[in-house]
Structure formats: C-alpha cells, structure tokens
Amino acid sequence: MQAFIRLIAVILCLSSAVVYGHPGRQDSQGGHYDRKTGEYHCHQEQCFTNQKQIQVATIEAETDGRDFSPVYRREDWKHWSDLDRDCMNTRHKILKMLTKAPVTLSDNGCNVSTGTWNDPYSGKIYHQASDLDIDHVIPLKWANDHGGYVWSSQQKEVYANDPDNLLAVDDSLNQQKGAKGPDEWMPPNHQYRCEYTVQWTKILNKYPDLKMTSKEKRIFARQQVACKISP
C-alpha cells in the first residue's frame, strides 16, 4: 500500500515535467533531469513548492490509511458561485435561507448584512453576517482526499455550492474545525452532535464516491449507533 502510494506520488510529480537531455536546461516546472544520474533537480521556487505539496499529500495518505489523492487546491472547488446569476452568491443565499428574522441587504441587494442566525455549532445567536462563516459540513479538502478528486470541475462546483452541505456558523469554530472529519472534530454544542452526525450520513449517501477509511468508519459507526442513526 505505502509503496503504491509513493509510486503514484512520484508519477504525479514527474509527469508534468519535460525530460531534457542537457542536464542544465530547466523545464516549465523550474527543474531538470540530470543526464548522468537520472535524478530530477529543482531550481525555482514553484518546483520546490510542488514537490513539497506532493510529499505532504503522500504522508497524509499514509498516515490516514487511504489511497493517495492529488494535492488539494481550494481554487479547484469553485464555491460561493452565483449559479442563477441574480447577483447573490451561495454564501449570501444560505444566510438569507437560514435567518430566523428578516435580513437587511446591501444597497445593490446582492449581499446579506444583518439577520438572526442560530449557530448550531455553538448554540449562540448572531445578528451580523460578518460574524459567520458558511461551513461545508463535509469539508472540501476532506471530500478531495476521500474520493472527490476524481470529479470534474463542474461536479466539484456543484458540491461546493450544495445547500445540503452548508451551514451558517461561528467563524472561529469553522476555522477550528478546518478539514477534520467527525472522528477528529465535533461541534462544542453537545445537543447538536447527533444532528451533525445525521448531516454527515445524508451527505455521504448523496455522494457515494466519498469513502471513509476503515478507522473513520469504525468511529463513525459508533457515533451513529449512539445517536440511533441508520447508516
């Protein structure tokens, strides 16, 4: 398994490089192959950065016990899109949808400024949209690393803007959660934890390409049992 992951990482690292016979000539990635040794050498920052990202992704895959996935790039998962072209993007549509009281909008009517939101992660009430992040219940990086990397750009954009996977939450808790799965992070609001598990279950069923590792499955199964949730 580990040998296979390393092999894939090497292939991905080298596939974008053009092989040159002259040992000093650099390719488009900022590196070159040594004609005598066959080793690839970086000479520019972008090349070093690419290699470092691949190394990190390889180590993460080995540590998590999952298949290697290409480096996660947030820009590949286009989010906060204005899919219906009414000037209000997904973030503000979710804020408008989840408010418990009428909202106030910006002068152009495109952005939500104030409202009343019950953050399920903290259990607190918020009135300023700027205090809230729109959280992907199943994070984009988690989705990328657990099978979503094979999706087309359009599929990734659909997922990144899917209302079923979005919540308005305290911005600091969203940052605390990061790309963690339910085996590593649960909402501080204990009363919401079973509903959070339900949300994960629904989204995983909606996107069957997303696969938990064996360890994650065992922990998640225990959480489902504790909450009396059917897989």
N, C-alpha and C positions, 0 to 999 in steps of 0.2 A: 504493500500500500504506500509506504513512505517513498520507496524507490520510484514508484509510478508517479507520485505527486512531483518529485524532484525532476523527473524526466519531462513532464508536461511543462513545468516552470522553465526549464532550460529551452525547450522548443519555443515557448512564447517569447522568451527573452531574445532569442536569436532570429526568429522568423521575420521580424521586421527589419533586420539589418541586411545590408547588401554585402556579399563577400567580394573583397578585392584582393588581387594577388600582391599588390605593392603594400608592404607592412605599415607604411606611414600614412596612407591615404584614409581619410575619415568618411564614414557613410552618413546617411541622413540623420542617424541617431546620435552622432557625435563620437563614434568609436570605430574600431577596425580590428581585423583579424591579423595576428602575426603569422606570416607565411611559413616560418620555420617551426613554430610550436603549435599553431592552430588555435591559440588562445585569443579570446576577444578582450580588447582593452578599451576602456572609456577615456575620453579626453575632454568632454564637455559636461556641464552640469546636468543637462537633460538626460544624458546617458546614465550618469551616476544615479540620478533620481529614479529612472525607470528600473534599473537593476535593484535598487533598494526596495522599491514598491513590490517587486516580484518576490524578493526574499521574504519580506514581511508577510505577503499573502501566502507563501508556501509554509512558513512557520505557523501561521494561524490555522491553516488547513490541517496540518499535522497535529497541532495541539487540540483542535476541536474534533479530530477523528472523522473528517468529512473529505469529500473529493476537493481537489484544487479548483478554485474558480479564479477567473481573471481579476485583476486589481479593480476594486470598486471605485468608480468615478461618479460623483454625485451629478455632474452635468449630463451623464448618460441617462439619468432618470428625470426627465423634464417634469417639474412639478410647479404648482401654482399657475397652471395654464388657464387661459380664457377660452375654453373649448367651444362655447356657444357665441363668442365674440360680442358679448354685451357690455364689455369693459370691466366687468367684475371677475377677478380671477378666483381660483379654487379656494385659496385661503379665506377671502372675504365672503365667498358663498357659504363656507362652513360656519363662519362666525355669524352670518345672518340666519342660517338654518338652526343653529344651536342656541341662540339667545332666548332667554326667558322673558324678555320685555322688548318693546320696540327699540330699534337701533337708530343711531344718528349716522349719517353718511357724510363723506367729504363733499365739497362743493360740486364736483363733477359726477357724484353719485356712484363712483366706482369702488370706493373703499369704506369699510365699516370703521367708525371711530369709537363709539360707545354703545353699550347694551348691558345686559345682565347675563352672566355665564356662571354656571355651576361647574367648577373644575372637578371631575370625578377622581383625579389622582390625589388631590389634597383635601377635597371636601369643602374648599373655600369658594366664596362668591367674588367674582370680579366684574368690574364695570368698564374698565379701559381695555380696548382691544390690544393696545400696545403691551399690556402685561401678559398676554397669552401667546403661546406658540400653537401651531396646528401640528399635532403629533401623528405620525404614522404608527398605528398600533403595532403592526409588524413592520419594523424599520426598513428603509430602503437598502441599507447595507446588508442587513440580515437576509433580506429577500435575495439580493445579489449572490451572497455567499452560500445560499441554500437551494440554488437551482434557477433563480430568476435571471442569472447572467446570460442564459441562452435565449431569452426573449428578444424580439425585435424592438427597435426604438419606439415604435407605436405601442406595443404591448407594455413596455416599461412606463410610458407616459400615462397610459390608461390606469395602470396600477398606482402610480404616484399621485393620481388625482381622484382615486376611488373614494367616494364619501363613506363607504362601509368601513374603510380603514383609517378614518381621520377623526380626531377629537381635538377640541379646544382645551388646552391645559396650561397650567402654570409654566412659564418659560424656563425657570430654573430646574423644575422636575423633568422637563423634556430633555434638557441638557444632561441632567444626571442619568437619565435612562440611556441616552445615546443609542447605540445599535444593539443593546442587550436583548436577549430573549427572556421568556418567563422563568427560565432556570437560573437567571442571574439577577433579575430585577422584577419587583412587583410594586404596585402603587402603595405609597405610605398609608393611604386611606384603606384600612383593612376591610371596610364594608363594601368596597368596590372590587376587591380582588377576585371574587368568583365571577363577576360580570366581565372583568378583564380577561379571565380565562375563557369565558364564553366567546368573547370577541376574537381571541386568537383561534379558537376552534372553528368558528364560522369562516374566518378568512383563509385558514389553511384548507378547509373544504372547498372554498371558492376557487382557490389557486392550487390545484393538486401538484403542480410542478415543484412547489416549495416543500422540501423534505427536511425534517429534523434529523439530527444524528441519533444514534441509539441511546446515548446518555441523555440527551434532551428529551427524547420520547419517554424514557422511564420516569424522569422527574415530572414531565407534563402530565403523564397518565395518572400519577399520584395526585396531582393538583385537580385533575378532572374528577377523580373518584371522591376526593374530599368535598368537592362542590356539587357532586351528584350530576355531573355533566356527561352526556353520551358523546363518545368520540365522533 
